[in-house]
Amino acid sequence: MQLITKLLTGAIVIGGLGASVYALTGNEPTTPQIIEPSQKNVKAQTITEQKANELALKTTKGGIVTNTHLEEDTEGKKYEVIIVKQDKKFEVDIDAQTGNVIEIDQNLLSEGELKVEVNNHQNVSPNISLAHAKELALDQVRGTITEADLQYFNNRLVYNFEISTADHREAEVTVDATDGTVLKVDELK
């Protein structure tokens, strides 16, 4: 009888230890689980404006970039790059996340339009770099630059920036491309 009591006691102790170990492991399955990252948690990377210009110029096999701006719609963010080459004006849309060319529109310029485009962008040599002009504009208005143009304004070569602020307002800043003087700051509603 003592033998049976010892065996039963041993079985109960071993069973209790087994149950304790099982409880401590949290009843987790031993098969590995694969957890895929949520698309919402992945931060969308965007290419730079300069990279978008390079991709657009490669697509059109050269030309003069006259305008670049970042647009956002329901399909996402894209750069619209305007390029003049010979007697054609190209509008190249570049996906801001992937750098893929989304669309290319090509228009033939009339002789009058061509003269204006060529005269406005011939011998264009700003003394201030686009990067430095962006810094000067952002010193005036805090936010994100959504459009940058190099153009003539009152017979001066200027950078014109559109800036979206944190409080969802728009601002325009004009910077002289020869000496870096901020010529105009307009904060829009």
Secondary structure, 3 states (H helix, E strand, C coil): CHHHHHHHHHHHHHHHHHHHHHHHCCCCCCCCCCCCCCCCCCCCCCCCHHHHHHHHHHHHCCCEEEEEEEEEECCEEEEEEEEEECCEEEEEEEECCCCCEEEEEEEECCHHHHHHHHHHHCCCCCCCCHHHHHHHHHHHCCCEEEEEEEEEECCEEEEEEEEECCCCCEEEEEEECCCCCEEEEEEEC
